[in-house]
Each structure stands twice: as structure tokens, then as C-alpha cells.
């Protein structure tokens, strides 16, 4: 059954307290030649962090993003972590997109679910969250939970072990499903924040949503580079799509910039090891 959304209690989710619920290249993008002159973004190579053996391991760093007075760690994988609540948030997993396309005769490598869950597993191992919230379109269609193979279902079950798991309803998966664990809700209200799938068309301070799959396009050394990104202005935040096969929408598209009223928001581009903050007004249109 789907729980009805309610305001969260003041005690953090990390405690053993009642839940607040009652009742395409991964992380990258594409490159294309672009004419000069054009704004050039310098995407530096992160400085290697020496390993104890003196090797060249690179340290993965998060960026702090503050929204409605709450500070999150934004991970380069495309997730946010709220330390005080021990809450990990992802959006638009689009599990079983490959099998959905295959059912229509469009054959794609059938490994997107395993790849997406493996990336999510690395984040869970990194942050050890007490709660995981998936902000809708977790499955590409309503039949996805029935098509998921046994190995991937077992992986999902292991990720959910001994933690609260919340599936927020999306437009691709609006109804609760059997056999995938967790609980279901239309939205989550927690402190000053509201987590939902589709952004409200009206100004909504403290909203964190998915749905739009934001991508920023910038020029680098004479070439246009597209990267998945967070889009935010300190009042609301749109999450990047997490799924291996999920597409993207340019942050200069009206569907995204109208949420902020103007282009006065920031695109936090996902790099391999870190995020890169670029003013949306300096990003390129398609």
C-alpha cells in the first residue's frame, strides 16, 4: 500500500523512530564540435590523491549544496546525502528500460538495471544511509517490476536490508508494485523540505524533485560537452537522472528554467571525481 504523505516528526530518520510516512555515458554526456568564440569551461583533471602505496588513486569529493537552510552532500554519481537524517536520495533510476525497449522490438544491451543498481550499491556502501528515497520513475514502466530478473531482484533486496526504502511515485511508475520491497508514497515532507517526482509549476521553496533529467552543455577547448547535472538556486533543486539509460534535457530548455523564473540558477555538472558549478546563463543551448 502507498503511504500518504505527512510532515515528518522532529526526530531524525537515522534514529529508531517512526517513519515520517503515514498512511549516454554515465554521469557524462556527449561531445560535438562548436564554433568559436564561445564561453570555455575549464574542467580540470582532479589532483590525484596518493594512496598509501604511493599510487595515483583519485579522491572522490562531494560538493555542499544548501537548500532552505539544509546542507546536503551532492555526490558526483548524481545523488544527494543528508547527513543529519542519514538519508540518501536518487531520482529517475528507470530500471528495466532496456527490457521495455526490447518488448517493442528495439534491442538494447539488457544490463541497464544491473549497472544502475551497482552504482547505487557503491553509494550505499559509501554513505551507509538509514533511509534511501528514490524520487519516481524508478522503473521505466509499470511492468518493470515483473520483468526484473532474479539476480537484479536479489541485489535490490540486499540494498534494502536493514534500512528504510521509499519509492516515490513517478509518471512512469505511478502505482505501488509487489515484490520490490520498500514502501510507496506520492511525496515525502521532511522538515523544511518536500521530496517529489515532478517539480511543482509554481514557486516552491524547499522542493527537491526529479523528472526533468537536467543536462548542462558547455564549451571546452572548442568542443561542446554535455553533462548530467543538478539544477538549483538555493530554494529548489532538480536532481539529475541516475539511470544508466536515462536521457537528458538541456537546462536552457523552458521546462527547466521557468521553474526558477530566470536563468539565475546554477548547474552543478557531474564529473568523474567532482562537481563543477556553472551559472545556467553561461551554459549553451542545444
N, C-alpha and C positions, 0 to 999 in steps of 0.2 A: 504493500500500500504506500501511497505517496503521503508524506507528512505535510501538513500545512505550515506555511512559513510563519514564524513568530519572532519577536525580538528575543535576543539572546540574554541569558542571565549574566550578571556581572562577573561571576567566577569564570576563569579561563577554561577553554575547552581542554587544555592539557591536563587539568585535574580530573579526577574520577567523579565528575559531576554530571547531572542530567544534560543531555544534548540540548542545544538551543532550538532544535526542531521539535515541533509539537504538531501532532495531528498531520623537381623540385628537389632540391637539395635540402637536406635537413638543416634548419637553422640558417641556411644560406639563401641562395637565390640564383639569379642568372646574371650574365654579363652581356653587354652589347656595346658596340662602338657608338659613340656620341660625338657630335660636332663640338669643337672648341670655338670661343671660350665658354666656360661653364664653371659653376662652383665646384671646386675639387675638395672632396673629403679625404683627409689623411687618415687612413685606417692602419695604424702602426701595428707591427708584429709585437705581440706581448713579450715582455722580457722573460726569458726562461728563469724558472725558479730552481736553483741547483738542488739535486737530490743528495741524500747522504753519501751516495757513491760518486758524487761529482758529475752526474749525468745532466741531461738537458730537459728534464721534465718541466712542463709549463704549469704554473699555478692558475687554477680557475678562480676568478674573482666575481663576486656579486656586486651589484650596484644598489644603493639605497634609494628607494622611491617612497616619498611621503604623500599620503592621501588622507584628507580630512583629519590630520593630526596623527595618523598611524604610519609608522615607518615599516616598510617591507624590505626584504632582500629579493631583488629581481635577479633570477639566475639566467645565465646565457643560454640555457636549454629552452627557455621560454616559459618558466614557471615563476610564481612568487611564493615567498615563505614569510609567515607572520610569526616571529619567534615567541612573542608573549602568549599567543594562543596555540603554538605548536601546530600551525595549520599550513598545509601545502596546497596551492591552488593551481590547476591547469585548466585549459579550455580547448574545446574542439579537437578531441582525440581522433574522431572519425574512424574508429575501429571498424574493420571489415569493409572498408571502401573498395579494396581490391576485389573481394568476392561479390560485392554489389555490382561492380562493373562487369565482372565475368558472367553474372547472371543475365546481363544484357548483351553478351557477345563481345564485349571489349575486354581483351585479355591483358591483365597486368600481373607482374610477379606477385604471388599470393603471400607476401611476407610482411605486409604493412602492419598488421596487428602485432606480430611478434616484435618487430622493430620498435614500434611505439611503446609497447609495454616494457621492453628492455631499457629504453631511455627513461621511462618513468621509474623503473626499478633503481636506476642509478641515482635519481634524485631522492628517492625514499631512503636509500642507503646513506646518502649524504646528510639528510636533514633529520631522519628518524621521526617523522611527524606523527602526532597523535591523531590528527584528522587530515584526510585528503578530500578535497572538493573538486569535482570535475564539472565545469560550467557549461554543460549542454553540448549537444552534437557529439556525445561520447561515442556513439555508434552512428555509422553513416546512414542507416535506415532502421526501421522498426524490426526488420527480420535479422539484423546483425547479431543480436544475442543468441539466436538459434543457429547461426552459421559458424560461430566461432569454434575452432577445433579444440579437441580435448587438451592439448598441450598448452595452448594460449589461455584456456579457461582455468587450468591449474595454476598458471603463472599469476593470473588476476587474483585467484583465491589466496595465493601466498602473499601477494602485496597487501591484501586486505586484512591479513591475520593480525589480531590484537590491536586494531585501530578502527576508528570510526571512518566510514567511507560514504560520501554523499554524492549521489548523481543528481545534478540539476537538469531539469527538463530543457530540451532544445527543440528547434523546429524540425530537425531530422529524427529525433527520438523523443517525442512528446509524452509517451506513455511509459509507466513502470514496466520492467521486464523481469521475468523469472530466471533464476539460475545464474545471475551475475553478482549476487551478494549486494551488500550496502543498503542504503535507504534512498528514498526518492523525494524530491521537493521541487517546487516551482522556483524558489529563491531561498536565500539564506540571509537573514538580518542578524548582524553581529556587531554590537557596539554602535559606532557611528557609520558603519559600512553596510551596503547591500550588495550581495553577490547574485548575479543572474546571468542568463544566457544572452538575451538580446538587449542592447542598450536602450534605455528609455529615450524617446524622441525629444523629451523636454529636459531642461536643465535638472541634473540630479546629482547633487553633491554627495560624495562618498560611494558612488556606484563603481563596481568592478564587474565588467562583462566581457563576453567573447563575441562570437557570431560573425564579425566582420573580417577576421583574418588580416589584420593590418600588415602592410609591407611598405617599406621606405625604399625609394630609389635615389641614389646619389651618384655623383661623378667621382671617379677615382682614376687618376692618371690617364684621362682621356677616354675612359670606358664607364658605362653606366652599370652600377652594381645594385641589385635588389636584395634586400634582406628582410626577413620577418622582424617584427618589432613590437614593442609596447607603445601605445599612444596615450599620452596623458598630459594633464595641465595642472595637477595638484588637487583638482576637485573630483575628477572622474578618470577612469583608466580602462582602456580596451586592451585585452590580452591578445598575444599572438596565438595563432593556431598551433597546437602541439603535435597533431597527427602527421605521420610520415608522408601521407599522400594529400594532405590538405593544401589547397591553393592559397592565393593571397589577393588582397585589394589594396591598391595604392592609397597612402594616407592623404594624398591630394584629392582623392575622389570625394564628391559631395557627401556621400553616405557617411563618411568618417568626419570630415572637417566641420560639417554642420552640427555635429554633437558638441563641438567646442565653441561654436559661434563664429570663430575666425580661425586662421592658421596659427594662432598664438598658442600652440601646444608643442610638445616635444616628442619626437620619435626616438625611442631607445632601441637601436639596431642590435640584433643578436650577432655577436661574433663567436668565433670558436672558443675563446677563453674569457671574453669580457663583453660588456655592452658599450655602445657608442651613442652618446646623446647628440642629436642633431635637431635644430629647430625645424618644424614642419615647413615653414615658409622657405627654407633653403633646400628642401627635398625636391626632386624632379617629378613632373607629371609623366604619365605613360606616353 
